[in-house]
């Protein structure tokens, strides 16, 4: 028993000494804003005329997020980020008749929606210069609004460390799943496609 105790104490002492020599974890606030690009896959038939189709034009009026980042091995050339974020997005959808390229009737023309994604993004990063780095990863996302939907995003980013307590990054997230089909409601019924985002974020380590 004494041997096991001393072995455990030795391991704890060794790990503590190593942790003091090298910073293992950095964490802090993450905020961002940018633009979204909903992509409609094809068009939906109107059900009355086989040669006529409804199509949709999407526009993000607002794209912002707030979250928290855990960065592992921050002082190494290769490091890892785990981001927990909550997004706030406003999306407008215009519906039009693609056969004649005319808009739908006024009551069905435009739909405004509040989109709220909750994401857990994991990325692998490479510091190729003293202050610059590149990263890639995955971002499983649950959309809580306007309807529940799940998406699996692929993430790419480039970042710049401004100072000890500030870092800027430009990231692109490509949604792989048919998320828009879950948002079918009212005048936008019949949509299908995926969501992508381009975001400028600020990381503030504590």
Buried (B, 14 or more C-beta within 10 A) or exposed (E): EEEEEEEEEEEEEEEEEEEEEEEBEBBBEBBBEBBBBBEBEEBBEBEEEEEBBBBBEBBBEBBBBBBBBBBBBBEEEEBBBBBBBBBBBBBEBBBBBBBEEEBBEEEBEBBEBEBBBBBBBBBEBEBEEEEEBBBEBBBEBEBEBBBEBEBEBBBBBBBEBEEEEEBBBBBBBBBEBBBBBBBBEEBBEBBBBBBBBBBEBBBEBE
